[in-house]
Each structure stands twice: as C-alpha cells, then as structure tokens.
Amino acid sequence: MLLSWIKPTKSTFRQIDHQVGTYFKQSSILKSNLNLIAKFSSSPLSLVKTKAQKREIARQKSKSFNAIKENKRNLDLKSKPDPILGYSTQIPNGYLSWENCELNKLILKNEDVWSGKITTDPSSPQSPPKILNFGLNEEDKQILFEALPIVSSQQTVLDVTTFESAQEERQQISLSEQEVKKKALERILDLRNANAKGIDKVNKLRILQAFSPPSKHDKPQKLDPGCSEVQAAIATYKIHTLLKHAWANTRDTDSRVHLTTLVMHRMKILKYLRRTAPERYHKLLPRIGLEPRYLRDELIVRAKLPPQPGEQLH
C-alpha cells in the first residue's frame, strides 16, 4: 500500500508513464546489445552448458591438440636426416643435397673413368689424358709430355764430333722416337688403366686438395690431411663407397659393421669441429652433402640399410 493518502493527479500519471517508457526503452537497448554480443562471440552467453557438455568440449579440444602434436612429430620424423646418408629419405628429391654437393662432384666414378667419359677429350682424341694415375698433376703432365721429349731428342744430337747434316737427320729420327715413347707413356699413365685402388687414391688426393685450408698471403696451398674438414670429407667418401658395395652385396655383414664404425667416426669429427669452430662446421655440412640438422638429434645407426635414391618413396 503506497501512499494511499496522496491523491493522484494528471502530472503524476504523466511521470509514471514517462518512467515506464524509459525503463522499457533501456531494456530493449540492453537486449539488442546482448544479441550483438552473442552473435559475434564464440561462446553464447545465453547458453548454460551441462557437465557432460563441458567434458565433451574438453575431450574434443584435447583430441585436436593431440592430433596437431602427432602431425608435427610425424613431419619432424619425416624430415629427420638418415644417419648414414645425411639427408632425409622420406622427402622427394632429398638425395639432391648429396648429388649437388662439392664432394660428390669431386669423386671420380670407376665406370666413368674406365669408359673414358672423364679422362679423355672427345674433340681431340690425340691429346694427352686429362687425369693421370699415381697422383700426377698438370705440372707433371707438362714436364712429361712437352719438355721431356724435346730434351731427350736433343741429348743424342748435340755432339760436336758429328757433322751438321748428320745432326739434323739424327734429330728427326730422335723426335719420331720420342713421339712414340710419349704415346706409350700416355697409355701407361692414363687413369683408365688404373684399378679401383688407383682411382681411390686419386679421389683421396682430390679431396685433400679441395678441403685443405686455403692459402694465405698469396702463398702456395699447404695440404693438411689432419684438419677436420679433410677427415670428415674422406670419411663421407668412404661411407658412400662402402654403402654402394653393401647395396650390391646384401649378405655381406662385415661391410655393415664397418659402415657403422665409419659413421660414428665421422660423427666424432663433426662434433669436435662444431665445438671448436662452429662457423667452419656450418660451412662444411653442405659441402659434403649433410643437412644442417644432422647432429641436432640423436643418431642411431640401425642394422637395416637406407634405401637407394630411387627407392625413397616406395
């Protein structure tokens, strides 16, 4: 009972109508704002979830999170480098990191050498072989095939007791004889006549020359077979050579044991180089065909051989 003793007037009714209208107007504005919030919000305010619904939402979120985590782990395992090859065998064209590296381009394949693809020049078959056996370089080639025949031909000609005409005749004969000897020497020193061990020695010499520290102050390069770059490159060369043999001879268990030993030896060299000279370590990896994350994860050499380049995705 509200102030029944007050007599209501017209102005009182107008005030009451105004207050009621204002109340309904404010409530409609509030309702529209709530509708907008519910429209753009991911969790509607008007819905009250039960415990079962909350558990189901939590389960779906956990399932989605675990799926994302598992997918990330699978991608990480897929891109993980093989401990022997140094690149991932699950990625298409992953072997190109080895095919295009500096070390692989230095290595002379036995088949290419014996077929003459590397040692001879197709445009001039009579020219001396490009690569000689026994580690002979370009300077030795120039001495043997250019200077030596001339000096040998003049040795028997320069005689004061012979007449001039006889000297010219003997010089021509001596030059022809030296040319025959030169051709015979070319055939003897040609790398095509070397066996697998001879080609292996030439490959190691080429690796030593390429991976030795560069010369400083315009001095001749000093070959350093003990530096980490040379040791890691030679170990990688041995690994790929032995791996080809293991692929061709699957029952040779001794080669697999030796392969594991070489991989562990290369790992020790790379870890030492990473610890002592990180900059040299990061520069070396692409040169020998290894991916940057080669030593980031634990390397486990398994008994099963890695697939060959044509078998990655099978």
Buried (B, 14 or more C-beta within 10 A) or exposed (E): EEEEEEEEEEEEEEEEEEEEEEEEEEEEEEEEEEEEEEEEEEEEEEEEEEEEEEEEEEEEEEEEEEEEEEEEEEEEEEBBBBBBBBBBBBBEEBBEBBEEBBBBEBBBBBEEBBEBEBBBEEEEEEEBBEBBBEBBEEEEBEEBBEEBBEEBBEEBBEEEEBEEEEBEEBBEEBBEBBEEBBEEBBEEBBBBBBEEEBBBBBBBBBBBBBBBEEEEEEEEEEEBEEBBBBBBBBBBBBBBBBBEEBBEEEEEEEBBEBBBEBBBBBBEBBEBBBEEBEEBBEEBBBBBBBBEEBBEEEBEBEEEBBBBBEEBEE
